[in-house]
Amino acid sequence: MTLTIISHTEHYKTANGQIVGFGPTVMEINSLLNLFDRIVHVAMLHDGTPPAHAMAYQDERIEFRRMPAIGGPKMTDKLRVLWQAPMVLSQVKKAVAESDWFQFRSPTGIGVYVIPYLMCIQKSGWFKYAGNWKQEAAPWSYRFQRWLLIHQKRKVTINGHWPDQPNQCLTFENPCLTETELEKGVSAFQTKKPIAEGVVLCFVGRLEEAKGMDVFLNALKELPHSLLKQLDQVHVVGTGPEIARYQNFMAGFSKPVLFHGLLSRVDVHKIYAKSHGIVLPTQSEGFPKVISEAMAYGCVPMVSSVSAIGQYVTVDKGFLLDDLKIETLVKILSSFLDLTTETYQNMGKQCLDGVKKFSYASYGEHLKEVIL
C-alpha cells in the first residue's frame, strides 16, 4: 500500500544535496513504514541552512515531493498561499492518484483549498488536526478548516477528548517516542541526580512571548531567595528573533541559565535526562510533543492548562497553570522546588507510566485498529 501525506512540514537541502525535514514529523512518518509499503510526502522546501533538529528519512521508500515554501503572518504571505493554489492542487492531485491512502495534516494555510478538494475525491484517507481543537481565538483559516472537518465524513484524528466531539473525530495521542527512547528514559530517571542536590529545569520551544518565555524568565526572577537556592540551573532549548533580549535579561541572574539554541533530537533528550522539570507556559497548543518527550525521562511538567494538555498532565504527574500570570507560575515553581524527594520520585514514575501511549508503536496500532 502507498500513502500520500500532504503537509506544511519544513524541509531543507543540505550542502551535499540530501533532503532533511522537521525532526518530529520525520520520525512519525518513518514509523508509518510499519503500516505502508511506500510513502510520498508532499511538503514545503525552504531555502537556507537546515536547523539542528532537521532529520533525513530512514528509508528510500519515503519519497519527498517539493512544494514552494508558502505561508506566513503578512497579508502578502496569505495572498501567495491563494496564488499558488493551482500549482499546489496539481501536485496533490498527482500524488494522491498514485496512492491507496492519503493523510492531510492540518491546520495550515493550504488547508483552505486542499481539504475541500480531498473531500470531493473517491480515495481512502484521513485528516490529522494537530492544533488546539478547542482554540477559541483561532485564525479564520484554522476555524474554517475545523468547520470543514466537522462537516465531512472521513476520520479526523485530534488532540484530546471533548463532550461535543463528532463521531468521525477520533482522539489520538501525538506520537513522539520510540521503544528504545522509553527504555532510555526509565534508565535516566533511575540514575538522575537527586532533587535534594539541586533542581534542574528546562524550557524547550520557540523563544517568544506566545510560548511563555517572558512569563518563565520573569517568574524565575520573582522566586523567593529561600527557594531559589534550591535551583541548580536552567536549560533553554530553542531560538527566536528575541533570543538576545532574553539572554541580556537573565545576565547576572544568581543561577546559570544556559541558552543552547536549536539542538538535535539526541541532544534535547540529554537535557531531559538531567532535568527534573520542564516549564512551558504557552498560550495555545494542541499537545506539544516536548511535554511527553520530557515526561518519558521523569521530567515533571509545569505547563498551561490549554487544549488537551490538562487531560494528560494530571495532579499526580505535574502542575497546571490556570492562567499565564507571572505570580501564578511563581507559585507553581515554588511548589515544585519545595517537593520532597519521595513526592518527586512518585510524580516522575507516574510520568513514565503515562507516556507509554505516546509511542510510535501505540500510534501504529491505534491507526490500524480504527482507521486502516
C-alpha positions in Angstrom: 0.0 0.0 0.0 1.1 3.5 -0.8 0.3 6.5 1.5 0.5 10.1 0.3 0.9 12.7 3.1 0.3 16.4 2.4 1.6 18.9 4.9 3.4 22.2 5.5 6.3 20.5 7.2 9.6 22.4 6.6 12.2 20.6 4.6 15.7 21.8 3.6 18.5 20.6 1.3 21.9 20.0 2.9 25.2 21.0 1.3 25.6 17.5 -0.2 22.0 17.6 -1.6 20.3 15.4 1.0 16.7 16.4 1.9 16.0 16.7 5.6 12.8 17.7 7.4 11.4 18.8 10.7 12.6 16.1 13.1 9.4 15.2 15.0 7.4 14.8 11.8 10.1 12.8 10.0 10.2 10.4 13.0 6.5 10.0 12.9 6.5 9.3 9.1 9.3 6.9 9.4 7.2 4.9 11.8 4.4 4.6 9.3 6.5 2.3 7.2 5.3 -0.4 9.5 1.9 0.1 8.0 2.6 1.1 4.4 5.0 -0.2 1.8 5.7 3.3 0.3 5.1 6.9 1.5 5.0 10.0 -0.7 5.3 13.2 1.3 4.2 16.4 -0.5 5.6 19.2 1.6 7.5 22.5 1.6 11.1 23.0 0.7 12.8 26.1 2.3 16.0 27.8 1.4 18.8 28.2 3.9 20.8 26.1 6.3 18.9 23.2 7.9 18.3 23.6 11.6 19.9 21.2 14.1 16.6 19.4 14.7 16.2 18.5 11.0 16.5 14.8 10.0 16.7 12.7 6.9 14.1 9.9 6.2 15.3 6.5 7.3 14.3 4.6 4.1 14.3 5.1 0.4 10.6 4.0 0.4 9.8 7.5 1.6 9.7 10.0 -1.3 9.7 13.8 -0.7 8.0 15.9 -3.3 8.6 19.6 -3.2 6.0 22.4 -2.7 7.1 26.0 -2.6 7.6 27.4 1.0 4.4 29.5 1.3 2.6 31.0 4.2 3.4 33.4 7.0 2.0 36.3 9.1 1.9 39.0 6.5 -1.0 39.7 4.1 1.3 39.2 1.1 2.1 35.8 2.6 -1.5 34.8 2.8 -2.2 36.0 -0.7 0.7 33.9 -2.0 -1.0 30.9 -0.4 -4.0 31.5 -2.6 -2.0 32.5 -5.7 -0.1 29.2 -5.6 -3.3 27.1 -5.2 -3.4 25.8 -8.8 0.2 24.5 -8.5 -0.3 23.0 -5.0 -3.5 21.3 -6.0 -1.9 19.9 -9.2 0.9 18.3 -7.1 -1.6 17.0 -4.5 -3.9 15.5 -7.2 -1.0 13.7 -8.9 0.4 12.2 -5.7 -2.9 11.1 -4.4 -3.8 9.5 -7.7 -0.8 7.3 -7.3 -1.6 6.2 -3.8 -4.0 3.9 -1.9 -4.4 6.2 1.0 -3.9 9.9 1.9 -3.3 11.8 5.1 -3.6 15.6 5.2 -2.0 17.3 8.2 -3.8 20.5 9.3 -4.2 23.2 10.2 -2.1 25.0 7.6 -2.7 27.8 5.1 -3.1 25.5 2.1 -5.8 23.6 4.0 -8.5 26.1 3.0 -8.5 24.6 -0.5 -6.7 21.2 -0.1 -9.3 20.0 2.4 -12.3 20.8 0.1 -10.5 19.1 -2.8 -9.9 15.9 -0.7 -13.4 15.9 0.5 -14.6 15.6 -3.1 -12.5 12.7 -4.3 -13.0 9.0 -4.1 -10.0 7.8 -2.2 -9.3 6.3 1.2 -7.8 8.8 3.6 -7.9 10.6 6.9 -7.1 14.0 8.3 -4.8 14.9 11.2 -5.7 18.1 13.1 -2.6 18.7 15.2 -3.6 22.1 16.6 -5.8 23.1 19.5 -9.2 21.6 18.6 -11.0 24.0 21.0 -9.0 27.1 20.3 -11.4 30.0 20.6 -9.4 32.8 19.1 -8.0 30.7 16.3 -7.1 32.4 12.9 -10.0 32.4 10.5 -8.3 29.9 8.2 -8.0 27.4 11.2 -11.6 27.9 12.1 -12.7 27.3 8.5 -10.6 24.1 8.3 -12.0 22.8 11.6 -15.6 23.6 10.3 -14.9 21.7 7.1 -13.5 18.7 9.1 -16.6 18.6 11.3 -18.9 18.7 8.2 -17.4 15.8 6.3 -17.4 12.0 6.9 -13.7 10.9 6.8 -11.9 10.2 10.0 -10.1 13.0 11.7 -7.5 12.5 14.5 -7.5 15.2 17.1 -5.8 16.0 20.4 -7.9 15.3 23.5 -11.4 14.1 24.1 -14.4 16.6 24.1 -18.1 16.2 25.0 -19.3 17.5 21.7 -16.8 15.6 19.6 -18.3 14.5 16.2 -18.3 10.7 15.6 -15.7 10.9 12.8 -13.3 12.9 15.1 -11.1 10.4 17.0 -8.9 11.1 20.0 -5.3 10.2 19.2 -2.2 10.8 21.2 0.5 12.7 19.3 3.3 10.1 18.9 6.9 11.1 19.7 8.8 8.2 21.3 10.5 5.1 20.2 10.5 2.0 22.3 14.3 2.5 22.8 13.7 6.0 24.0 11.2 4.8 26.5 13.8 2.4 27.8 16.5 5.1 28.0 14.1 7.4 29.8 13.5 4.8 32.6 17.2 4.3 32.9 17.9 8.0 33.0 15.3 8.6 35.7 16.7 5.9 37.9 20.2 7.5 37.7 19.2 11.2 37.7 20.8 13.4 40.3 18.6 13.6 43.5 16.3 16.6 43.6 17.7 17.5 47.0 21.1 18.1 45.5 19.8 20.9 43.3 16.8 21.2 40.9 17.4 21.4 37.1 14.7 22.9 35.0 14.3 23.1 31.2 12.3 25.0 28.6 12.1 23.6 25.1 10.4 25.5 22.3 10.4 28.7 20.2 11.7 31.6 22.3 8.8 34.0 22.1 6.1 35.5 24.3 3.4 33.2 22.9 5.4 30.2 24.1 5.7 31.6 27.6 9.4 32.7 27.5 8.7 36.1 29.1 6.5 34.6 31.8 9.0 31.9 32.6 12.1 34.2 32.9 10.2 36.8 34.9 8.9 34.1 37.3 12.4 32.9 37.9 13.5 36.4 38.9 10.5 36.6 41.3 11.2 33.4 43.2 11.8 33.8 46.9 15.5 33.5 47.8 14.8 30.7 50.2 13.5 28.6 47.3 15.9 29.9 44.6 18.8 28.5 46.5 17.4 25.0 45.7 17.6 25.7 42.0 20.8 24.4 40.3 20.5 25.5 36.7 18.1 26.2 33.9 18.4 24.9 30.3 16.7 26.8 27.5 16.5 24.9 24.2 15.2 26.7 21.1 15.7 30.0 19.3 13.7 33.0 18.1 14.2 36.6 17.0 14.4 37.9 20.6 16.9 35.4 21.9 19.5 38.2 22.6 16.9 40.1 24.6 16.2 37.1 26.8 19.9 36.4 27.2 20.5 40.0 28.3 17.5 39.9 30.6 19.0 36.9 32.5 22.6 38.2 32.6 23.7 38.4 36.2 21.0 36.1 37.4 22.2 34.2 40.5 21.7 30.8 38.9 23.1 29.6 35.5 20.5 30.0 32.6 22.0 28.2 29.7 20.7 29.1 26.2 21.5 26.2 23.9 19.8 27.4 20.7 18.4 24.6 18.5 19.7 21.1 19.3 19.4 17.7 17.6 16.9 15.2 19.0 19.6 13.3 20.7 20.9 16.3 22.5 17.5 17.5 23.5 16.9 14.2 25.1 20.1 14.5 27.0 18.7 17.7 28.5 15.6 15.9 29.6 17.7 13.1 31.1 19.3 15.5 33.6 16.3 17.8 34.2 13.8 17.4 37.0 11.1 19.6 35.5 10.0 21.2 32.2 8.3 24.5 32.1 6.0 25.5 29.2 3.5 28.3 30.0 2.3 28.5 26.4 -0.7 30.4 25.2 -2.2 28.0 22.7 -1.2 24.4 21.7 -2.6 21.1 20.6 -0.5 18.8 22.7 3.2 19.8 22.4 5.4 16.7 21.8 8.1 18.2 24.1 5.8 17.6 27.1 5.5 13.8 26.6 9.2 13.5 25.5 10.3 15.2 28.7 7.9 13.1 30.8 9.5 9.9 29.3 12.6 10.9 31.3 10.8 11.5 34.5 10.8 15.3 33.9 7.8 16.7 35.7 5.8 19.2 33.5 4.7 22.6 34.7 2.5 23.6 31.8 -0.5 25.7 30.7 -4.0 24.2 31.1 -4.9 24.8 27.4 -6.4 22.4 24.8 -5.9 18.8 25.8 -2.9 19.3 28.0 -4.9 19.0 31.2 -6.3 15.7 30.1 -2.8 14.1 30.3 -0.9 16.2 32.8 -3.0 15.3 35.9 -2.1 16.3 39.5 -0.2 13.0 40.1 2.1 13.8 37.1 2.6 17.6 37.1 1.4 21.1 37.6 -1.1 23.1 35.5 -1.3 26.8 35.2 -4.8 28.1 35.1 -3.6 31.5 33.8 -0.4 32.9 32.3 0.3 35.4 35.1 3.8 35.6 36.4 2.6 35.2 40.0 0.8 32.0 39.1 4.0 30.5 37.7 5.9 31.7 40.7 3.6 29.7 42.9 3.9 26.6 40.7 7.7 26.8 40.6 7.8 27.3 44.4 5.6 24.2 44.9 7.9 22.2 42.7 11.1 23.5 44.3 9.6 22.6 47.7 8.9 18.9 46.7 10.3 16.2 48.9 12.5 13.5 47.2 9.7 11.0 47.7 7.0 13.1 46.2 9.2 13.9 43.2 10.0 10.3 42.7 6.4 9.3 42.7 5.5 12.0 40.2 8.3 11.0 38.0 7.2 7.4 38.0 3.7 8.4 37.1 5.1 10.4 34.2 7.0 7.3 32.9 3.8 5.2 33.0 1.6 7.9 31.4 3.7 8.4 28.3 3.7 4.9 27.0 0.6 5.7 24.9 2.7 8.3 23.1 5.0 5.7 21.5 5.1 5.2 17.7 4.2 1.6 18.3 1.0 2.5 20.1 0.1 5.1 17.4 0.6 2.5 14.7 -1.7 0.0 16.5 -4.3 2.7 17.0 -4.2 3.7 13.3 -4.5 0.0 12.2 -7.4 -0.6 14.5 -9.7 2.4 13.9 -8.7 3.9 10.6 -7.0 1.4 8.3 
